[in-house]
Amino acid sequence: MNLIFKHITFFCGLFLLVGGYAIAQPKTATGQPQPAKRIVQVSGLVVTGENSVGLPGVHFYIPKAGRGVSTNAYGYFSIPTLAGDSAVISSVGFKRQWYVVPNDERQSVSVVIYMQADTTQLPVVEVFPFATEKDFKDAFLSLKLPESDMEHMRRNLDENTLARMRYEMPMNGAMNHTYFMNQQVSKIENARFSPTNQLLNPFAWARFIESVKRGDLKRKEWKDDE
């Protein structure tokens, strides 16, 4: 009797062990045990803008695994995943992206993900201190400016005041440069065409002394007068 009970217990345990192994091992459509998924290290850079600037704080999240990672200050991230996993890339102010980890023989993958800005146009809100438009019109029509302000406006817009301001306004850098260049050109032209003082010309004195030695100053009409 004990021997029969031992054999029954042995076969029951063997059946449970084989059944549990069959349940624990997933099978494919052909009935073969499905191989375990490989671990793939996904590394990448998340960029945005025309210059492809690294975007910090972007979430790379795998919903099936319930874990993820965020990019650093330069937009870089790295996370171990399983081949075939689907990841969601999201950040505030940008459109959500999706990425599927390739299921091939590679053990590491490098990607560059470009995020597009998601601009939301909000309706325009105008804030007025009046309950209705009629109240605003009534308050505007009944508005009276102080006479002192009106007097200041008339005095500042007077033609004589504006003319005096135009004459007293100093020239800027461009106007000063133009005036200086005009003065230089005028000085050069006057020096080129104006006659020189011959009293200070040593060559003129030399020619005068030679003419005296030759007697050029003894004019014939003077001798006739004498």
C-alpha positions as CSV (number, residue, x, y, z in Angstrom):
1,M,0.0,0.0,0.0
2,N,2.8,2.5,0.9
3,L,4.6,1.6,-2.3
4,I,1.5,2.4,-4.4
5,F,1.1,5.7,-2.6
6,K,4.7,6.6,-3.3
7,H,4.3,5.9,-7.0
8,I,1.1,8.0,-7.2
9,T,2.8,10.9,-5.4
10,F,5.9,10.7,-7.8
11,F,3.8,10.8,-10.9
12,C,1.6,13.6,-9.6
13,G,4.7,15.7,-8.9
14,L,6.2,15.0,-12.3
15,F,2.9,16.0,-14.0
16,L,2.8,19.3,-12.1
17,L,6.4,20.0,-12.9
18,V,6.0,19.4,-16.6
19,G,2.7,21.3,-16.7
20,G,4.2,24.3,-14.9
21,Y,7.1,24.4,-17.3
22,A,4.8,24.3,-20.3
23,I,2.7,27.2,-18.8
24,A,5.8,29.2,-18.0
25,Q,7.3,28.9,-21.5
26,P,5.4,31.0,-24.1
27,K,5.0,29.2,-27.4
28,T,4.8,30.5,-31.0
29,A,2.0,29.7,-33.5
30,T,3.8,26.4,-34.5
31,G,3.9,25.2,-30.8
32,Q,7.6,25.8,-30.4
33,P,8.8,27.6,-27.2
34,Q,9.3,31.4,-27.9
35,P,12.9,32.5,-27.3
36,A,13.5,35.2,-24.7
37,K,13.8,38.8,-26.0
38,R,17.2,40.3,-26.3
39,I,18.3,43.4,-24.4
40,V,19.1,46.4,-26.7
41,Q,20.8,49.5,-25.3
42,V,19.1,52.5,-27.0
43,S,21.1,55.7,-26.9
44,G,20.2,58.9,-28.8
45,L,20.1,62.7,-29.0
46,V,16.8,64.7,-29.0
47,V,17.1,67.9,-31.0
48,T,14.8,70.7,-32.1
49,G,14.9,73.9,-34.1
50,E,16.6,74.8,-37.4
51,N,20.1,74.5,-35.8
52,S,19.2,71.1,-34.3
53,V,19.9,72.2,-30.7
54,G,19.9,69.5,-28.0
55,L,16.6,69.5,-26.0
56,P,16.9,68.8,-22.3
57,G,14.2,67.3,-20.1
58,V,12.5,65.1,-22.8
59,H,10.9,61.9,-21.5
60,F,11.8,58.6,-23.3
61,Y,9.2,56.3,-21.7
62,I,8.3,52.6,-22.4
63,P,4.7,52.0,-21.4
64,K,4.9,48.2,-21.5
65,A,7.9,48.1,-19.2
66,G,6.7,51.0,-17.0
67,R,10.0,52.8,-17.0
68,G,11.8,55.5,-18.8
69,V,14.5,58.1,-18.8
70,S,14.9,61.9,-19.4
71,T,17.5,63.6,-21.6
72,N,20.3,65.6,-19.9
73,A,21.2,69.2,-20.4
74,Y,22.6,68.4,-23.9
75,G,19.6,66.3,-25.1
76,Y,21.3,62.9,-24.7
77,F,19.8,59.8,-23.2
78,S,20.6,56.1,-22.9
79,I,18.4,53.3,-21.6
80,P,18.3,49.4,-21.8
81,T,15.3,48.1,-23.6
82,L,14.0,44.9,-25.1
83,A,13.9,44.3,-28.8
84,G,10.6,45.3,-30.2
85,D,9.6,47.6,-27.4
86,S,7.6,50.8,-28.3
87,A,8.7,54.0,-26.6
88,V,6.9,57.4,-26.3
89,I,9.0,60.6,-26.6
90,S,7.2,63.6,-25.1
91,S,8.0,67.1,-23.7
92,V,5.9,70.1,-22.8
93,G,5.5,72.4,-25.8
94,F,6.4,69.7,-28.4
95,K,4.5,67.1,-30.4
96,R,4.6,63.6,-29.1
97,Q,6.8,61.1,-31.0
98,W,6.9,57.3,-31.1
99,Y,9.9,54.9,-31.5
100,V,10.0,51.1,-31.9
101,V,13.2,49.4,-30.9
102,P,14.4,47.3,-33.8
103,N,14.2,43.5,-33.4
104,D,17.4,42.4,-35.1
105,E,20.9,41.2,-34.2
106,R,22.2,44.5,-32.9
107,Q,22.9,44.9,-29.2
108,S,23.0,48.7,-29.2
109,V,21.2,51.3,-31.3
110,S,21.9,55.1,-31.7
111,V,19.2,57.4,-32.9
112,V,18.6,61.1,-33.4
113,I,15.0,62.2,-32.7
114,Y,13.8,65.6,-33.9
115,M,11.0,67.2,-31.9
116,Q,8.5,69.6,-33.6
117,A,7.2,72.5,-31.6
118,D,3.5,72.3,-30.7
119,T,2.1,75.8,-30.7
120,T,-1.3,76.4,-29.3
121,Q,-3.1,79.6,-30.3
122,L,-5.2,80.8,-27.4
123,P,-8.2,83.2,-28.0
124,V,-7.6,86.9,-27.4
125,V,-8.9,88.2,-24.1
126,E,-9.5,91.9,-23.8
127,V,-9.8,93.2,-20.3
128,F,-11.7,96.5,-19.7
129,P,-12.6,98.2,-16.5
130,F,-16.2,98.7,-17.8
131,A,-19.0,96.2,-17.7
132,T,-20.3,97.0,-21.2
133,E,-19.2,98.9,-24.3
134,K,-21.8,101.6,-23.7
135,D,-20.3,102.4,-20.3
136,F,-16.9,102.7,-22.0
137,K,-18.2,105.1,-24.6
138,D,-20.0,107.2,-22.0
139,A,-16.8,107.4,-19.9
140,F,-14.7,108.4,-22.9
141,L,-17.1,111.1,-24.1
142,S,-17.3,112.6,-20.6
143,L,-13.5,112.6,-20.2
144,K,-12.1,116.1,-19.7
145,L,-8.4,116.8,-19.8
146,P,-6.8,119.2,-17.4
147,E,-6.3,122.7,-18.8
148,S,-2.7,122.7,-17.7
149,D,-1.9,119.7,-19.9
150,M,-3.6,121.3,-22.9
151,E,-1.6,124.5,-22.3
152,H,1.6,122.4,-22.2
153,M,0.7,120.7,-25.5
154,R,0.0,124.0,-27.2
155,R,3.2,125.5,-26.0
156,N,5.3,122.5,-27.1
157,L,3.7,122.4,-30.6
158,D,4.2,126.1,-31.2
159,E,5.9,126.9,-34.6
160,N,8.4,129.3,-33.0
161,T,9.3,126.7,-30.3
162,L,9.8,124.0,-32.9
163,A,12.0,126.3,-35.1
164,R,14.1,127.3,-32.1
165,M,14.6,123.6,-31.2
166,R,15.6,122.8,-34.8
167,Y,18.3,125.5,-34.7
168,E,19.6,124.6,-31.3
169,M,19.7,120.9,-31.8
170,P,23.3,119.8,-32.1
171,M,24.6,117.7,-35.0
172,N,25.1,114.0,-34.6
173,G,28.2,112.0,-35.6
174,A,27.3,111.6,-39.2
175,M,26.5,115.3,-39.7
176,N,29.8,116.3,-37.9
177,H,31.8,114.0,-40.2
178,T,30.1,115.5,-43.3
179,Y,30.8,119.0,-42.2
180,F,34.5,118.2,-41.5
181,M,35.0,116.6,-44.9
182,N,33.4,119.6,-46.6
183,Q,35.7,121.9,-44.8
184,Q,38.8,119.9,-45.8
185,V,37.8,119.8,-49.5
186,S,37.1,123.6,-49.5
187,K,40.5,124.3,-47.9
188,I,42.3,122.2,-50.5
189,E,40.6,123.9,-53.4
190,N,41.3,127.4,-52.0
191,A,45.0,126.5,-51.5
192,R,45.2,125.2,-55.1
193,F,43.7,128.2,-56.9
194,S,44.6,131.2,-54.7
195,P,47.7,133.3,-55.6
196,T,50.8,133.0,-53.4
197,N,52.5,135.9,-51.7
198,Q,55.6,136.7,-53.9
199,L,57.3,138.8,-51.1
200,L,58.0,135.6,-49.3
201,N,59.2,133.7,-52.4
202,P,63.0,133.5,-52.5
203,F,63.0,132.6,-56.2
204,A,61.1,135.7,-57.0
205,W,63.7,137.8,-55.1
206,A,66.5,136.2,-57.0
207,R,64.9,137.1,-60.3
208,F,64.4,140.6,-59.1
209,I,68.0,141.1,-58.1
210,E,69.2,139.7,-61.5
211,S,66.9,142.1,-63.4
212,V,68.4,145.0,-61.4
213,K,71.9,144.0,-62.2
214,R,71.0,143.8,-65.9
215,G,69.4,147.3,-65.8
216,D,66.0,146.2,-66.7
217,L,64.5,148.9,-64.5
218,K,66.1,151.7,-66.6
219,R,63.2,152.4,-68.8
220,K,63.8,154.4,-72.1
221,E,60.7,156.6,-71.6
222,W,62.1,157.9,-68.4
223,K,65.3,159.0,-70.1
224,D,63.3,161.0,-72.7
225,D,61.4,162.8,-70.0
226,E,64.6,163.9,-68.4
